[in-house]
Amino acid sequence: MTAEQRERRVVRVEGVVQGVGFRPFVYALAGRLGLDGLVGNDVDGVFIEVEGPEPRLAQFLSGLRLEAPALASVERVQWAPAPTTGTPGFSIVASAARGTRPAPIPADTATCADCLREVEDPADRRFRYPFTNCTDCGPRFTIVQGVPYDRPLTTMAGFPMCEACAAEYHDPADRRFHAQPTCCPACGPRLRFERDGAGDMGEPIAAAARLLRDGGVLAVKGLGGYHLAVLAADEEATAQLRRRKRREEKPFALMVADLAQARTLCRVDEVGAECLSCRQRPAVLLDRLPEARVASAVAPGNRHLALMLPYTALHHLLLREVGEALVLTSGNVSDEPIAHLDGDAAKRLAGIADAFLVHDRPIQTRTDDSVVRPLFGRPMMVRRSRGYVPDTVTLPVAADRPILACGGELKNTFCLARDRRAVVSHHIGDLENHETLRSYHQGIAHLRRLLDLDPAVIAHDLHPEYLSTKYALELAEGDERLTRVEVQHHHAHIASCLADNGECGPVIGVAFDGLGYGTDGTLWGGEFLLADLRSARRAAHLEPVPMPGGTSAIRQPWRMAAAYLDAAFGDEGAPVELAVLRRNEARWTQVVVLARAGLNAPLTSSAGRLFDAVGALLGLRDEISFEGQAAIALEQIADLDERGAYLLPVAEPAGAEEPLRLRGAELVRAAAVDVLAGVDPGVIAARFHHGVADAIARVCERLSEENGVRTVALSGGVFQNVLLTTGVVRRLEGAGLRVLTHRQVPANDGGISLGQAAVAAAQARGLIPREGHLTCL
């Protein structure tokens, strides 16, 4: 072949292409096509120089996208011609520090089948080694300290590879070729079992299993932090864990060895099996079997269980050694962030765990388990964290300047965005806790370093008392380079759903949640917005009622029952025969008087508080120990065979510019009448859900006719209620409307930061109206 027949390309590949076996894949692809050149990592991603006949070069460039490794996500392939060199062979070259911005860091990935076979093979040198991994699996985000993603910039830097591992690492034919966490028993992290400060108590996993079988509580150091484990069927052990952890009733997650064991506890259909088995390995909320062998303290009064499969070799080994399902819950005291540093875990968990199963590989970033729930044939995200973070979400509108979106107060995440790439953080939690707030600050600083992102725009919630808002204001204070963008809470919810679906709007946005600060200074939460990414107008909402005692009404749903029953029955008063009144008789009259006077009783249109009121009315919860508990219980007891529905009437607006109002008090009155008539609570709960779904559909149809908008976006924590959401979607689609629901981020406040970032990007760049819709730029 003559030099004239050869061509050379300089290629740039961007996306999740580091730590996922992309360079070995490129090496093999070039070899198969008989091409010469080189491949390497730099700060921007992967750079390639490739030379050969043009038809093969075209195959090569196509193959970069079509044949990429399973864990890779190729966002962009760019190439340019270059002079040929005639240098034979293809090589992987050392990483370069050059580049303008860091390539995306891959997420942690569950142990692959090939690695698991090695762990189970007595003849393999990695037999029963808990930290076995390769290019296709293992720790990533939780060990990364800097970029580019190479071993010296991870928490594996302190474990020099032995000769055998180094040979695999440098062998292009080996699946551990350039796998940064590669290790083995001779050179990698070590496992140890500790009890009462002493170690060396025999083989660690066997010792841990004995403790669990004896009814003990075990602290296990995992990928993103410590977990607490007990036997799932052990009544005393699970009750003991609840007492020590001070977690009164919130359900525990379970880890099972495999799908067969999962099917002994829950109904696992094809979608559920896919959710459980995917590489992210989230906890999956599934319907509990009546005969499921789990302790009553695992998920009190709940007809679902949260199951997950092992996602590290350590978990596989422990589950098989024990032979039973385990409770595996976050290693913390209630409301604190998960412990991830060894010294901190030893101190914080000492009064909870009887022993520790630990290792010496540091965890850089604490990352909770992700949680999903099957819905519409795919996973609905409840908590997006380990396994999914820091995968990017593509913004519908490119950010012309880097953005930091600070998120909400509860279930907090933050978001960093540049161009069309948004990185929503791991689950941070409720910022009211001091340690969680510190984790929030540290998480933002760390991810900013990894992404080399210096924000020019700070997006935040309107609520002046949110700690995330205060953080944004402090960051922007005195810095003229920073532009602040305030985003109303429910607009952020709808924008999050739009961005999640790659759309700009306009939509009828239905944002139903607990609370959010409204543009009028009141507490919103049952909202219908005519919205796009730039702006939102309140078109309808639940009629506001007082929230007696302010935040006390969130913790004590009976107060919301008092407020709603007072609004429903007026001067005639709530029927004294109602059990909720009798249970709280000592304080009832005083609370009603204060609510009528507006003393420490802010008005709220919150859908979450409406659900709370009905939950208390039915005797499910007068007080709660975790957010949304009464609403969850209401969904749990609903009779799935009931088809009746209460009427939730819509009041006409007082003026042309006023929003419609949905009279939730009338719905509560209907439920109260049925309670007094002795109707089964499950039937009442079902009629309530159907009534709310009917009203949402009626209002959306009316707003669609009046405004010519045919798409509805559903967001807010209330739409994690599957009974309500499926009912709303069925009704809307039956009316010929198009419905958007969440896919990549949660509908709850865990998705707020993405919405804030999308709004900030759209407001800065602008959108072009076209035929009643907004064209994304």
C-alpha positions, -999 to 999 in steps of 0.1 A, spaced: 0 0 0 14 34 -9 14 65 13 -11 82 -10 -36 55 -3 -35 60 34 -52 86 54 -49 97 90 -76 110 114 -72 129 147 -102 118 168 -118 132 200 -143 111 219 -163 127 247 -187 113 272 -183 86 299 -153 71 282 -128 68 311 -127 38 335 -151 18 313 -126 0 291 -128 24 262 -91 25 254 -89 -13 252 -120 -13 231 -104 12 207 -72 -8 206 -91 -40 197 -113 -22 171 -82 -8 154 -65 -42 155 -95 -59 139 -96 -34 111 -59 -34 105 -54 3 114 -23 20 129 -22 48 155 -27 54 192 -52 61 219 -50 78 253 -69 96 280 -67 133 287 -88 157 307 -114 161 280 -120 123 274 -102 100 249 -79 112 221 -71 89 191 -49 91 161 -57 65 135 -43 57 101 -53 34 72 -75 31 41 -105 55 41 -132 27 41 -117 11 72 -114 45 89 -151 51 82 -159 17 98 -137 26 128 -154 59 134 -188 43 131 -177 15 155 -167 40 182 -204 47 188 -221 14 177 -198 -10 194 -187 9 225 -184 -10 259 -216 -15 279 -205 10 306 -195 37 281 -217 66 271 -204 83 239 -218 118 237 -197 132 209 -171 119 183 -152 146 164 -124 141 139 -101 160 116 -77 150 89 -39 149 97 -8 141 78 1 104 75 31 91 94 34 56 82 42 44 117 31 8 120 11 -7 149 -15 7 173 -7 15 209 -23 28 241 -2 58 253 1 74 287 -26 97 299 -21 134 292 -29 164 315 -39 184 285 -74 195 278 -99 222 286 -123 204 309 -125 170 326 -142 140 311 -172 126 329 -164 103 358 -181 69 355 -205 56 382 -199 27 404 -210 -6 388 -221 -40 402 -197 -69 400 -198 -85 366 -204 -122 358 -168 -128 348 -155 -114 381 -180 -133 401 -170 -166 384 -134 -159 395 -145 -153 431 -164 -186 431 -136 -206 415 -113 -224 440 -86 -226 414 -85 -189 407 -61 -166 425 -90 -143 433 -111 -170 449 -132 -154 476 -115 -121 472 -140 -94 482 -126 -66 460 -124 -84 427 -132 -60 398 -123 -54 361 -129 -29 333 -166 -38 333 -173 -34 370 -163 -21 404 -158 11 422 -155 44 402 -172 76 415 -168 66 452 -130 63 449 -122 91 425 -101 120 439 -91 138 407 -90 137 370 -81 122 346 -94 89 360 -62 70 366 -51 50 396 -29 76 412 -59 99 415 -81 74 432 -82 59 467 -64 28 452 -32 49 450 -20 33 482 -22 -2 467 7 -8 442 -1 -36 418 17 -69 422 35 -84 392 5 -106 382 -20 -77 384 4 -54 365 7 -80 338 -31 -81 334 -32 -43 334 -7 -39 306 -20 -68 285 -43 -56 257 -59 -90 254 -69 -90 291 -102 -77 303 -83 -58 331 -63 -39 305 -60 -4 320 -87 -11 347 -77 13 374 -90 -5 405 -73 -38 395 -61 -58 425 -59 -92 441 -53 -107 475 -15 -101 471 -17 -64 465 -52 -50 471 -74 -40 500 -77 -63 530 -109 -73 548 -110 -77 586 -136 -84 612 -135 -64 644 -154 -69 677 -148 -49 709 -118 -33 692 -101 -66 684 -94 -81 650 -80 -114 637 -110 -135 648 -108 -160 620 -118 -156 584 -137 -122 583 -167 -132 563 -173 -164 582 -170 -145 615 -194 -119 603 -219 -146 592 -217 -162 626 -225 -129 643 -255 -124 621 -268 -159 627 -264 -154 664 -287 -123 662 -260 -96 662 -260 -63 644 -231 -60 619 -217 -28 604 -204 -35 569 -182 -11 549 -195 -10 514 -188 11 482 -203 44 493 -204 40 531 -213 18 560 -244 -3 563 -260 -20 593 -271 -56 588 -292 -82 606 -310 -113 595 -342 -102 579 -363 -129 595 -349 -123 630 -377 -105 650 -355 -96 680 -325 -85 659 -346 -62 636 -364 -47 666 -330 -42 684 -317 -25 653 -347 -1 652 -342 8 689 -304 14 685 -307 33 653 -337 53 666 -356 46 634 -391 40 646 -410 28 616 -394 38 583 -390 5 563 -356 -12 561 -341 -22 527 -332 -59 523 -304 -76 503 -311 -110 488 -285 -133 472 -302 -136 438 -335 -134 419 -347 -168 432 -344 -156 468 -361 -123 458 -391 -143 445 -396 -159 479 -403 -125 493 -419 -104 466 -438 -106 433 -410 -100 408 -422 -96 372 -399 -90 342 -396 -52 348 -388 -59 385 -362 -84 376 -346 -60 352 -345 -33 379 -330 -57 404 -304 -71 380 -293 -39 362 -257 -27 366 -267 1 390 -282 -24 415 -307 -1 432 -331 -10 460 -364 -19 442 -398 -14 458 -419 -45 451 -452 -61 462 -446 -82 492 -458 -118 492 -481 -128 521 -459 -157 530 -426 -136 529 -403 -147 557 -393 -113 571 -396 -99 606 -425 -76 614 -401 -48 622 -386 -47 587 -415 -28 571 -443 -23 596 -478 -20 579 -462 -19 545 -473 -41 516 -440 -35 498 -405 -45 505 -373 -27 492 -350 -55 478 -316 -52 462 -291 -78 449 -254 -78 459 -234 -52 440 -198 -61 453 -180 -93 456 -180 -87 494 -218 -86 494 -220 -118 473 -197 -137 497 -215 -125 528 -250 -134 515 -239 -168 504 -222 -175 537 -252 -164 557 -277 -182 535 -306 -158 543 -318 -124 533 -303 -95 552 -316 -62 563 -290 -37 549 -298 -2 560 -277 30 560 -250 31 587 -262 61 607 -285 72 634 -319 84 621 -317 116 600 -278 116 599 -259 111 567 -244 76 561 -210 71 577 -182 66 553 -149 75 571 -135 47 593 -129 68 624 -163 85 622 -180 52 616 -163 36 646 -175 65 668 -210 69 654 -219 33 651 -203 20 682 -236 20 701 -255 4 673 -233 -24 658 -220 -54 678 -191 -58 653 -176 -44 621 -167 -59 588 -143 -34 574 -115 -29 548 -87 -5 542 -97 11 509 -108 46 517 -142 59 504 -138 93 489 -175 102 484 -203 89 506 -231 76 484 -263 61 495 -281 33 477 -304 43 450 -341 34 452 -365 28 423 -401 16 419 -413 -1 387 -439 20 369 -451 21 332 -427 -7 324 -396 10 336 -380 21 368 -394 52 385 -366 69 404 -373 75 441 -337 82 452 -309 87 426 -275 80 440 -250 50 439 -248 35 404 -264 65 386 -242 93 398 -224 111 382 -240 101 349 -250 132 330 -285 144 320 -287 163 288 -302 197 291 -328 207 265 -311 242 264 -274 246 265 -260 266 294 -240 295 280 -222 299 313 -215 273 340 -243 268 365 -245 256 401 -281 248 411 -284 245 449 -315 223 452 -341 222 480 -341 216 517 -353 180 520 -340 151 499 -314 176 487 -293 172 456 -273 199 438 -266 201 401 -236 214 381 -242 222 345 -221 233 315 -232 234 279 -259 207 276 -243 185 303 -259 185 337 -246 164 366 -271 159 394 -253 150 426 -257 119 447 -285 121 474 -274 145 501 -305 143 524 -322 168 547 -301 199 552 -316 206 586 -291 181 600 -257 198 607 -236 168 594 -257 166 563 -252 203 556 -215 198 560 -217 169 535 -235 192 511 -207 218 512 -181 191 508 -200 174 480 -203 207 460 -166 215 464 -155 179 454 -177 177 423 -167 212 412 -130 201 413 -138 169 394 -156 188 367 -133 218 368 -164 239 370 -164 274 384 -200 286 384 -210 319 369 -247 314 376 -262 303 410 -297 290 408 -317 285 440 -352 282 456 -373 313 465 -376 302 502 -354 325 522 -350 301 551 -338 271 530 -302 264 539 -295 258 502 -308 293 495 -287 308 522 -257 289 508 -264 304 474 -267 339 488 -235 336 508 -216 323 477 -229 352 455 -225 379 481 -199 404 470 -190 384 439 -200 405 409 -191 377 385 -220 356 397 -256 359 385 -283 347 409 -314 331 395 -344 325 418 -366 296 407 -400 290 423 -401 256 438 -430 241 417 -417 257 385 -384 239 393 -404 206 396 -420 210 362 -388 222 346 -371 191 361 -397 169 344 -392 188 311 -354 184 312 -358 148 322 -377 143 290 -355 165 268 -383 191 262 -388 228 266 -426 232 268 -451 247 270 -469 222 292 -496 221 318 -475 213 348 -491 195 377 -468 199 407 -482 181 438 -459 179 468 -455 187 505 -446 223 506 -429 250 485 -426 287 488 -450 305 464 -445 337 446 -472 353 468 -453 343 500 -477 315 509 -470 278 510 -479 261 477 -481 224 469 -512 215 449 -504 235 417 -514 236 380 -489 257 361 -488 268 325 -451 265 322 -421 262 300 -384 263 309 -384 300 312 -415 309 332 -446 296 348 -480 310 356 -503 296 383 -535 285 365 -552 264 393 -545 251 427 -560 234 457 -579 259 479 -556 270 507 -564 259 543 -546 268 575 -517 247 586 -522 248 624 -490 250 643 -469 256 612 -443 228 609 -460 210 638 -488 202 613 -464 183 592 -453 161 621 -489 158 634 -513 151 605 -544 152 629 -539 190 629 -545 190 591 -575 169 596 -588 195 621 -582 223 596 -598 205 567 -628 193 587 -633 228 600 -633 241 564 -657 213 554 -683 216 581 -679 253 591 -700 266 619 -718 233 624 -684 219 635 -668 186 627 -690 156 639 -679 147 674 -683 110 666 -652 111 644 -625 91 660 -598 115 650 -615 142 670 -620 120 700 -584 109 700 -572 145 700 -601 161 719 -579 178 745 -563 200 719 -589 200 690 -609 231 699 -578 252 706 -562 242 673 -593 251 654 -596 285 671 -560 293 663 -564 281 627 -594 304 622 -575 333 637 -545 326 615 -522 324 645 -492 303 637 -514 288 610 -500 297 575 -522 290 546 -512 262 523 -524 247 491 -503 216 497 -515 183 482 -493 165 507 -512 181 536 -545 170 520 -533 134 519 -521 138 556 -556 150 566 -573 120 551 -547 96 565 -554 110 600 -592 109 594 -590 72 586 -569 66 618 -537 57 599 -514 83 615 -520 111 640 -483 116 642 -455 106 618 -419 96 623 -408 102 587 -418 124 558 -449 113 539 -457 85 563 -495 92 564 -497 95 527 -478 63 521 -501 45 545 -531 59 527 -519 44 494 -510 11 511 -545 5 524 -565 15 493 -588 -12 480 -576 -19 445 -610 -33 435 -629 -2 444 -640 20 415 -659 48 432 -646 83 435 -654 113 457 -661 146 439 -633 172 442 -652 203 429 -635 232 411 -646 267 420 -648 293 393 -622 321 396 -632 354 411 -617 373 382 -604 366 347 -568 366 359 -574 345 390 -566 308 391 -591 280 394 -595 265 429 -601 229 438 -621 225 470 -603 198 489 -625 204 519 -655 190 500 -636 158 493 -626 155 530 -663 160 539 -673 131 517 -647 109 532 -658 119 567 -694 110 559 -683 75 548 -662 71 579 -693 79 601 -713 54 580 -687 26 588 -674 23 552 -642 2 551 -611 25 553 -596 8 522 -627 17 502 -625 53 514 -588 55 506 -595 43 471 -623 67 465 -601 95 477 -573 86 453 -598 83 424 -614 116 433 -580 134 432 -571 117 399 -605 127 384 -600 163 394 -565 165 380 -577 152 347 -607 176 346 -586 206 353 -559 197 328 -586 191 301 -601 225 308 -567 243 308 -558 225 276 -589 237 258 -585 272 271 -548 275 263 -542 252 234 -515 231 253 -518 194 247 -489 181 270 -491 176 307 -460 172 330 -464 155 364 -439 162 391 -436 165 429 -433 139 456 -470 131 456 -466 116 421 -444 89 436 -477 74 447 -482 48 420 -520 44 425 -525 81 419 -500 85 391 -513 55 371 -549 68 375 -540 103 364 -520 91 334 -548 68 323 -574 95 325 -552 121 307 -542 98 279 -578 88 276 -587 124 270 -561 126 242 -535 145 262 -498 137 261 -482 130 295 -446 134 307 -434 117 338 -399 114 353 -373 90 340 -338 99 351 -343 119 383 -370 116 411 -403 134 410 -396 145 446 -373 172 457 -343 151 446 -350 164 411 -354 201 420 -318 210 413 -320 197 377 -351 219 372 -333 249 387 -304 244 363 -327 240 333 -346 272 341 -313 292 346 -300 279 313 -332 287 294 -336 322 309 -300 330 299 -301 317 264 -337 324 255 -361 301 235 -377 306 201 -415 303 199 -427 282 170 -462 270 162 -473 272 199 -443 254 212 -408 265 223 -379 254 202 -348 243 223 -316 260 215 
